[in-house]
């Protein structure tokens, strides 16, 4: 499936077939899908296929008004100097111009034999190949290999397959690479495991757990998963307790703007973790929906506010990460690269998605991995989802690629009717990063300024009385280098009621208090991101996840201030009756106890 010949300086990917599930090993090519290649023979009278006649499709065209790629203003790749002036400088950049728009048209039919360039409803709405709609597949494959990951270090390079979003990609990856296990049927020695971050995106956990997989948390820090130290990957693998089942052979990880913690993993940490995966024969499933949302300004802002950067290793904007071969775009070269950049054995399965770059409702993404594993996932796709929506694939293809010629009836996403092409797509990603980075700066600046509760009082001695001002740190957080979230660690020890009630009850009362008037703020409690009950009970109550992406642009400042105000109001509570009133008020307003 890969194009490049085996290189004498780059080894072929290792054979991972010993990790394939029993079902995956038994899969063969779909005889129906394999037959489709004959349908493309020019002039063939096709009496073989069970395809509905495209003339009876009720859609003559598919049209949409869409943004031009320069609608949003980028932020600088290199951090602004001096960092103290950053929020003001970013605010001066006009964030968007909704008038910058184009009209996209996907025509009914294009008269051409070039299936890699034909974008029409005749082909997009018909049964198709499991790899994906050929025009979009060909664009994404080239973009992935030449621009996103130009330095994958195994011979031949990676292959891709389109998915119905990253969740679909993850489901197919674990189906391919793990067997189901049932407690009342199978030996414990056969139980397989999935390594995850200490706090994790729970949709993935909830997809894996019903398969009987051991969910095994690995300790994290501000960057993400730890390679060494207590609870780190090496500690977990080296000291694995065989009474729990097999040593885990899969990692699920979000490495840029980790959900929920916002951690961004630097290159050296990736190398350290990858070396352990080689040693212990582990496959990395890298879910990276926020890769384009890396914020060079976060390190500078953290340095200005706290005297240290968020990370000394992960430094978007400070390096050209694509060496020796450039992506061709300074923006892409400035981003901390994927695990694929160090994947010399071919043990990385990367999940990409259009959910954060176009819209979640697209349900469209792609997997990038070594060709042999990609072929196994292709076999799964042929008899399950078959392919993503033809409507979505054709619209995205027309937006980016545009029509094959001015006479085929189509119109792409550029002002002149051509497609965005790679230049336009990268420019769009830069603009998205710019808007989200400005939001991050707005929220974090307010959180930084308001994280302490100031209380004043008077103290007396035998001979005099004086005024006292005390500051109590209510919470702390890390300036995020990527993603859409701020991970707030509560400092409940400074609350007046900390020693008078259970910590998790106090945290819950705070969560409810924030939802009530006049604050009306809903945050995600850390408990829902806890992959095990132990973590939920021991630590989940001490974190809140705040998302600066979802609210309207003009509301980021107001909602951030209401969060700070709600925290200060709660820290002013001095009796358990006040806590009880907060919970009862929340219940009355529809926020029931978790």
N, C-alpha and C positions, 0 to 999 in steps of 0.2 A: 504493500500500500504506500510505502514511502518512496520518494523519488531518488534520493542520493544513493550512490553506491557505497558499499562498506569501505570506510576510510582506514588506512594503515595506522593513523594516529588517534583514531577514536574507536573504542570498542563497540560491538553490537550490544543492544540491551540484553540484560540477563533474562533467562527463562523463568517466568513466574508461574508456570502452569501448575506447579505443585500447590499453589495457593488457590487455584480455581475451585469453585464449588463443584460438587458431584454433578449437579444439573448442568452447570456451565460446560464441564468437560464433555457432556453428552450431546450438546447442541450441534446441529449441522445447519448449513445454509438453507434458507427458505427456498423451496423449489418454485414457489410462486414468484417471489421477488427475483430470483435468479433468471426467471424466464423473461423479465421485463427488458433485458438487453436487446431482445429481438424486435421489440416494438419500435425501436428507433431506426430500423432499416428503411431507407427512403423508398417510398412507393409500395411498401408491404401492405397486403390486404389482410388486416388483423382480424381473424375469426377466432383467435385463441384466447384472448384476454377477457376476463369478466369485468370490463370497465364500462361504466355508464357513458353515454354519448355526451361529449362536452357541449354540444349545441343545445342541450336541454338544461344546462346550468342556468339558474335564473339571474345571474349577474353578468351584465354586459361590460362593465368596467368597475374598478375599485378606485375611489378618489378620496384624497384627504388634503387639507391645508396643513402644512408642516413648517417647522422652524428652519431657517437657514443655519448653517453650522456656526456662524459668528453671532448668534443671538445673545449669548452670555459673555461677559467680560472675564478673561482669565486673570489669575493672580500670578505673581512672579514665580518662576522656577527656583530662583535663588532667593533666600530669605532677605527681607528688607533690613537695612542698617541705617540708623540704630534701631534695635528691636522695640524700644519704648514708643517709637512713633508709628509702629505697625498698624494698630487698629485705625488710627486716623487716615493713614495712607490707603489702606484697603477700602475704607468707607468712601473715599473720594472716587473710587472706580464705579461707574454706573453699572449696575448688575445685569440689566437685561433690556431688550427692546423688542416687545411683542409684535411690532409692525414688521420685523424682519421675518418674512414668511415666503413659502413657495407652495405650489400646487402639484401634488403627486398624482399620477394616473397610471394604474396598471391596466393595460388594454385586454380585450377578450382573447385575441390571438395574434401572435407574431409569426410572420412567414419566414422562417429561417431554420436551418438544420443544426445550428450551433446551440446545443442544449445548455452549455455553460454560460450563455449570454442571453438566452431567451427568457424574458420575464413576462409572463402573461397568465391569465386565469385558466386558459385551456390546459396548461401544464400544472400550475400551482394547485388547482382544485381537484386534480385527478389523483388516483393512487400513485404514490411515488416511491423512491428508494429510501431505505432506512437511514442512510448517511445524512440525508437532508436534501432540501430543494437544491438541485445542482448549481444554479448561479450563486446562491448565498453560500453554499458549502465551499465552492471554489474560492470565493472572496475571503471567507473567514479562514480557510486553510492557509492561503498565501499570507494573509495579515498576521496570523498566529506565528507562522514559521519565520517570516522575514522582518516583522515589526515588533510584535509583542515579545517573542522569545527567540531572538536571532542566534543565541549562543548555547543551545541545548547540546550538551557534550557527548551524546552517543551517536554512533554512525547512523546515517539515514534520516535522523530527525524524527519528530513526533508525528502522529496522525491525529485527526479530529473526527468527531461525530456530533451532529446536532442533537439537542435534547429539548424536552419540554420544560426548561428551566433547571436551575442548579439542584433543586430537590429531586427532580426526576433523575438527574445525573448521579446524585448520591445513591439513590435507591438502586439504580442499575449497577453501580460500582460495588456496593456491598452484596448484591445478588450474585455478581460474578465472582466475588472474592471471599465469600463466607458461606458456610453451611448453616442451616437452621438447627437448633438444639432445643430439646424438650426435656425438662427435668424428670418426668415420669417415664421417659422412653430411652434416653441416651445416657451413656457413661459420662461422668464428670470429666474424665480425661479427654473427651472429645469436644468439650465446650470451648469455642473460640472467643476472642476478645477484641474490643475496640478501645484504643487509647484516645482520650479526649482532654481538652484543657480543664482546669479546675472549675472554671465557670464556662459554660458552653452554650452554643445555639441549640435549643432543645428540640427543634423539629428533627434534626439529624439523630439525636439520641432516641427520640420516640419512634423513629423509623427503624433503628437498629435493635432496640430492646425486645420487641415482639419476636425477633428471629432467635432469641435466646442468647445473644451475645453478652458477654461480660462487659459492662461499662466501667472502664478503668481510668480514673482521673489522674492527671499529671500536674504537678505544682506549676504555678506561673509567677511571673513578676511583671513589671511595667511593660516589658517588650512582648511577653507571651510565654509560651511553653519553655520550661527550664530544661536544659540538656543535662546538667549535673546538679549535685547538692541534694539535700533531703527532699524526697518526693519528686525529684526530677526524673527525666526519662531513663537515664542510666540506672538510677536507684531502683526504679520500678521494674525494669527488665532484668537487671542483674540479680535482684532478690525476689524474683517472682515465686509465689507460693503455688506449687503444682496442684495442691488440693483444691484450688479454685478453677482448674481447667488448664487448657493450653496457654503457654505464654502468648500474649496478644501479637498478632501479625499485621494489624491495621492501625493507622493513626487517622483520625479526623481532626482537621485543624483549619482555623481561619487566621491567616497570618498578617493581614493588613487591616487595621481598624477592627480588630477582633470583636465579635459580637458575643458577649456584651461589654467586654472590658476596654475596648478600643486599642489594645496593644498592637504594636507593629514590630515584627520580628526582623532584626538586622541580618546582614549577610553572614557574619561569623557565627551567629547562633544557628542559622540554617545549616551551615557546614558541619557544626558540631552535632546537631540532631541527625543530619543525613548520615554521618559516619556511624552513629549508633544504629541507624536503620540498616545499614549495610552489614554491620557486625551481627545483628540479631535477626536479619532477614525480615524486615518490616516494610510494608507498603504505605506511602503517604497519600492520603486523599486530601488535597489542598483546595478548600472552598474559598474563592477569592472574589466575592461580589463587589468589594470596595477598593480594588487594586488601583483604580484611576484616582481615587479620592485620597491622595497623600498630601499632607500639609507641611511644606517647608517652614512655615511661620511658627509652628508649634514649639519647636526646639528653641527658637529665638525668644518667644514669649515666656516660656518656662524659665529660661536663663535670666530674663529681665526681672521676672516676678519673684524667683526663688533662688537665683544664684547657680542653678544647674539646669542642663538641658533635659528634656524628656528621655532621650537616649543618646549615648555616645556612639552606638553602632548603627542604628537605623537613622539615616540622615538624608531624607529626600531633598533633592535640590543641591546637595553639596558635592555630588560625584557624578561622573558618567558611569553608570552601572553596567552599560552594555558594551563590554569589551571582550574580545578584540573587534567584534563586528557591531557597528551601530545600528539602531533601529531606523535611522534616517530622520528622526524627530527628537529635538532636544528635550521636549516634554517627556516622551517615553523613556529616553535615556536617563532622565533625572530621577526616575522612580525606583524604589527598592525592588529588586527583581523577584520573580517567582522561584519556588523550589526547583523548577525545571532548569534553572541556570546552573545548578550544581548536580543535576541528576545524571551522573555518568553511567549508572547501571539501569536506568529506565524503570525506576520503582516509584515514580510520582504520577498520580492521577489528578489532573487539575480540572476544577469545575469553574466555568465562566458563565455569565448570565447577562441578558439584556434588561433584567429587572431594575437595575439601578442606573442604567445608561439610557434606556428608552422608557419602559414602564413595566411594572410587575405583571400586569394583565396580559402581556405578550406571551408569557409562559414559553420563553425561548432562550436557549443557551447552548453551550457546547462543552464537550469533554476533550481534553488534550492529554494524550498518553502515548506509550510505546505502541507500535503498530499491531503486535500480536494480541495485546490486551484489548486494544480498540476493536479488533476483529471479533473478539468474544462478546463485547458489549453490543456490537452491531447485530450479532445473532440474537441477543436478548431483545433488542429493539424491533427486529423483524416480526416477532410474534407477540409483541405487547403494544407499545404506543405507535409503532410503525414509522411515524415521523411527526414533527410538530405541525401545528396548523398551517395549511397552505395560504390562508388569508394573511396571517402574520408574516410568514416567510417572504411572500411576494412583495408586501408593502415595505418591509425592511430592505429587501434586495433592491427595489426600485428607488427607495430613498438614497441608498448609498451608492449603488452601481449605476443607476440610470438606464435609459433605453440603449439598445444596441445601435440604433440609427435614428435620425430625426423623423423617419417615415414609418416607424413601427407603431405609432399611436401612444407610446408611453411618455411619461414625464417624470424625471427624477427630482431630487431634493434641492438642486441648485437653482439659482434665479433664472438661468438660461435653459432650464429643463434637463440638463445633464444631472448625473448623480453627484453626491458629495465626494466620492472617491476617498482614498485613504487620507489625503490632506484634510478634507472636510470632516471626516470622522474623528481624526485626532484633534482638530480644532474644536469640535463639539465637546469632546472629553475634557479639554482644557477649560472650556467655559463652565462646564458642570463643576469641575474641581474648584474653580474660582468662586462660584456662588456658595458652595458648601463650606469652603474655607472661611469666607466672610461670616457665615452663620456661626461656625465654630468659634471664631474670634469674639463675636458679640456675646455669645453665651458664656464662654470661659472667662472673659474679662469681668463680667458681672459676678460670676461665681467666685472668682479670685478675690474681688473686692469685698464680697459679703460673707465670707466663710467663717468669720468670728462673730460671736455674740458679745456685745459690750454691755456690761452692767455696772452701775455706780451705786455707791452707798457711803455710809459714814461709820467710822470706827472710833472707839473711845479708849483712852488710857486713864490712869488715875488723875493726871493733870491737864489733859487736853483732848480735843476731838478733831478729827481730820477727815476730809473726803477721800474716797478710794474708787478708782476705776479699774475694773478687771475685764480681761478678754478671755473668752472661752471658745476654742476652736470647735465648731459644730460639725464640720465635715472637711474632707480633703478630696482631691481628685488629681488626675494626671492630664496635662494638656495633650489631647489626642493627636498623634501623627497621621491618623487616617480614619476613614470610616464616617459614621453618622452619630456616634454616641459619646457621652461623657459618663464615666463610671465613677460614681460618687461613693466614697467610703465614709459612713457615718461615724462620728466620734461621740457615741452616746455616753461615754464615761464622764463627759463634762456636763451632762444634763442633771438638773437638781434631783430627779427621781430615779437615777440610775441604780441606786442601791435599794430602792424600795419596791421594785417590781421586776418581773422577768424581762430580760433584754429583748427577746423576740416580741413580747407584748408591747413594750415601749416603742419598738420599731414599727410595729403594726399601727399603733395609735398615731404615730407621726405620719405614716402613709395615708391614713384616713383623714387626719387633720388637714393635710395639703389639699385634699379634694373638696373641702368645704369652703363656703364664703368666708372672706372675700378673695381667697387664693385660687381655688378652682384649678388645681394642677394635678394631673395624673402622671405618675412616674412608674416605672417597672421595678418591682421589688426584686432584689437579688435572689430570693428563694426560687423564683421560677426559672433561673438559669443554673440551678444546682444539679449536676448530673447524678448525684447520689443523695440518699436521705441523710447520710452523715454530714455532708457538706452543707446541706440545707439547714440542718439543726445547729451546726457549729458556727457557720459563717454567713449563710444566706441572708439572715436578717440584718447584717451590717452594711449592706450595699443597696443603692438605687441606681438604675440606669436611666439617664436622660437622653432623649433624642432631639437633636437640633435640626433635623431634616424635615420632619413632617409638618410642622406649623408653618403658616404663611410667613413670608419674609419680614413683613412689618410687625409680626407678633413675636419674633424671637426675643427681642429685648424685653417686651412687656411680660412674657411668660417666665423668662429667666428671673426677672425682678420679683415676680409673684412667688416663685419658688424660694428665693432668699427670704422674702418677707414671711412666708409660711414657716420656714425653719426658725427664724427669730421669734416668731409668735409662740411656737411650740416650746422653745427653750425658756420662755418666760413662765411656763406652767410649773407650779410648785406643789400641787396636791394631786393625789390619785383620783380625786373626784373630777378634776379638770380632764384627766385622761379618759375617764369614763364618759364624760360629756362629749369629747371629741369622737369617740367611737359611735355613740348613739346618734350624733349629728350626721355622721357619715352613712349610717344605716338608713336614716330617714331620707337621705338624698340619693340612695341607690347604691352606695359603695359598701357592699356586704363584706364581712370578715373573710379573709382568705383561708 
